[in-house]
């Protein structure tokens, strides 16, 4: 849900989720989803935008 908020940075999201460092969050996220949180956020924003047009 946090990644849908374009006003939140992925570093902010990492801390909101309780990670001690953004690098730890990035590593875990990439292992789970195969892409970085920022790429996921950008892809999500693109899909939302393309469906709104």
Buried (B, 14 or more C-beta within 10 A) or exposed (E): EEBEEEEEBBBEBBEEEEBEEBEEBBEBBBEEEEEBBBBBBBEEEEEEEEEEE
